[in-house]
Amino acid sequence: MEFDAIILAGGRSARLGGVPKSRLTYDGATLLERSLRAAGGARRVVVVGPDPGDLPAGTLNCREDPAFAGPAAAIAAGLNALAAEHAGRSDAGAPAPFTLVLACDMPRSAAAVRALAGTLAEMLAEAVTETATENLAEAGDAAPAADQPGQAGDGVMAVSADGRKQPLAGLYGTAALQRSAADAARAGSLENASVFALLARLDVREVRVPPGSTDDVDTWDDASALGVSGRISDPGPGSGPELPS
């Protein structure tokens, strides 16, 4: 199953005193680095937020317009950046059939991504098996490819162990997500829009993910509870100043 990835890293971090969440550290890595690792299976990756200056080679970077316009606008900006990259490169091919949307403030998100990808792969395989059986019964037609959205809805969204939906940890059908973002942009309703509103017309299955895998950092109390450090590491050796925690 092929997918591209949009990593959201552009919030104001108001309840952290403006300290960028992406540069906080957990288990020896910044939250952005951990998010990039969680999206490691992606074909192309775009980070939506300020350029941190140390992104891995080949990783795209863009900003939502206007800046700080919220996660729905950031998702739309990420989709546009991925589409432009594919359109501008003869070797890039078409956008992947699915897009991972992942906020960078969930230090344990890799477990959620694995659960989402596993469930989606199972859904697609089941849908292909059902379609192939129907085709054989009707006309013996060949089965469709096992990685196309539409056969099993428009993707999957994480739900925490206590039942909280997390739309910023999801694998969504790229075409359906693009249509929804384009419609919202035409209506002038992207800025500060709800991500749930952006996803409202998508047929998304909710997936219960491992406990703690979508816990996020909004406050210093959250950071302390999750073991996230306020020490920002420089791109090179050494560490930056200790920040409030």
C-alpha positions, 0 to 999 in steps of 0.5 A, a space after each residue: 500500500 503506497 502513501 504520501 505523508 503530511 506532517 503538521 508542524 506549524 501551530 502557535 504553541 500558545 500554551 507552551 509560551 510559543 516554544 515550537 512543539 516540533 523541537 521538543 524532545 522525547 527519548 533522544 529525538 525531537 518530536 518532528 524527528 519522531 513524526 518523520 520516523 513514524 511516516 517512514 514508509 511514505 513515498 513522499 513527505 511534506 512538513 507543513 510549518 516553519 522550515 527547521 533547517 535540518 529536514 532529511 534530504 527529499 523532504 518537502 516543506 511548505 506553509 499554510 496560507 495565511 500562516 497559523 490558519 489552522 490544521 485544515 488549511 495546513 492539510 490543504 497546503 500539504 496536498 498542494 505541495 505534494 501535487 506540485 512535486 508530482 506534477 513537476 517531476 517526470 520520475 515522481 509519478 502520480 500522487 500516492 492513493 493514500 495520504 497520511 496526515 500526522 500532527 507532530 505533537 504526538 511523541 508515540 504516534 509510530 504505534 498509531 501509524 502502524 495500527 492504521 496502516 495494518 487495518 487499512 491494508 486488511 480492509 483493502 485486501 478484503 475488498 479486493 477478495 470480495 470484488 474478485 469473487 463477484 467478478 468471477 461469478 459475473 464474467 471472470 474479470 480480473 481483480 482490481 489492484 489491492 491499494 486503491 481507495 474507494 474499495 474500502 471507503 476513504 481511509 482510516 482515523 485513529 481513535 484513542 483507547 478512551 474513545 477520543 477521535 484523532 483526525 490528525 492521525 489518519 490515512 485518507 484517500 488522496 483524491 477524496 481529501 483533495 476534493 474536500 480541500 478544494 471545495 473548502 478553498 472555493 467556499 473560502 472556508 479553509 482558514 481556521 476550519 475544523 478538520 472534522 468538517 474537512 473530513 465530513 464527506 469522507 467515508 472513514 473507518 475509526 480504528 482503535 489504536 494502542 494506548 498512549 499513541 495519540 496522546 499529544 502535547 498542548 501544555 507543559 503539564 502534558 509534556 511532563 506527563 508524557 516525558 517530553 523535554 523542554 530542551 531543544 536540540 540543535 541540528 548539530 552536536 550539543 543542545 540548546 538552552 533549557 526551556 520552561 517546563 
